[in-house]
């Protein structure tokens, strides 16, 4: 299926690893002009080396999106080099996981910086420019922890819940101006972040990380974790004109684990 993404300018934040990398690589394969954004030049260089060549060579930009000024600057830099942004995919930042007894005020603040403001800062700049042009699509990769409280993911889950509300609210505000904004809530996904969560739960329960993982997978109706590439495929659809009547949606991708309406 031709998703009509060829030559579109796509920004993917958190693009050097995990789901963000999978999304960036998928857009490159679709012929989009892709900008990868990450805090680490080293990680970006490694990501660029791994992405298969497409019609357009992807470009990389370094920015810490927790900083509002850096966020605005990197959006300016992308548009100066590639042109007006058609699609923004936010996958930057992940809140650390802690057993409840290890939490403190800094952990809550850090989670909001890592998982909320790193999304809101670039989105705030991009959505207004998209609205001025009368078109654009934004996809926020959020997380199932914002709907189901996990004892080792409370600060991150709270940030995810706030980000879901912002997604839906901004979709309603900017829909009349031609901008669609949606979210995807991955459940357990095979990235490096999985091990951090397993280790935190192991400290809390005393169980081995491998045993915890086996129990988690057994509770998922599809009996496995997802892959970053599977998340990327849904991201492509939401960003494309094939989803032209979808906005304000929060789509679970958890293998059926969250059996709620």
Protein Blocks (a to p, Z undefined) as FASTA:
>chain_A
ZZhlgoiacddehklgcjllmmmmmmmmnopacddddfblklmmmmmmmpccdfbdcddd
dddfkbmklmmmmmmmmmmmnopcfbdcdfehjaddddfklgcfklmmmmmmmmmmmmmm
mmmmmmmmmmmnopacddddfbfklmmccfklmmmmmmmmmmmmmmmmmmmmmmmnopac
ddddddddddfklmmmmmmmmmmnopafklmmmmmmmmpmnlpacdfklmmmmmmmmmpm
klmmgghiacddehhmagcZZ
